[in-house]
Amino acid sequence: MKILVIDDDTNVSQAMRAILAQHRYDTILVPRATAGLLALAFDRFNLVIVDIFMPGMGGLDTIAQIRKQSSIPIIAASGFHMRHRPDIDYHAGALRYGATACLRKPFTPSQLIATVDKCLA
């Protein structure tokens, strides 16, 4: 199984790759939405994990763009802005834009794997 991770935080994306590799998932990391959309155009993936808050094109717009072209499972991940704006439910917005599931940062390895497994089932 091949997973595309679109996240501008290299520490988070590297941690995801390490966790996913332990469960035999092949993971490609890209730091921006535009690079992720390009990767999807030229390669085949089983799942996409998208950070909601990134410079340039944000995660919600990225999810909408992916949904226009594919029914691939998408996990929306975020946490930073949710601590600062608890009145806005960005995960609910991600689901409305077409995400399959959401993952609140920080997450544990078992939460990541459980969410990935659920989306791929």
Secondary structure as GFF3:
##gff-version 3
##sequence-region A 1 121
A	DSSP	beta_strand	2	6	.	.	.	ID=ss1
A	DSSP	alpha_helix	10	22	.	.	.	ID=ss2
A	DSSP	beta_strand	26	30	.	.	.	ID=ss3
A	DSSP	alpha_helix	33	42	.	.	.	ID=ss4
A	DSSP	beta_strand	47	51	.	.	.	ID=ss5
A	DSSP	alpha_helix	59	69	.	.	.	ID=ss6
A	DSSP	beta_strand	74	78	.	.	.	ID=ss7
A	DSSP	alpha_helix	80	84	.	.	.	ID=ss8
A	DSSP	alpha_helix	90	97	.	.	.	ID=ss9
A	DSSP	beta_strand	101	104	.	.	.	ID=ss10
A	DSSP	alpha_helix	109	120	.	.	.	ID=ss11
###
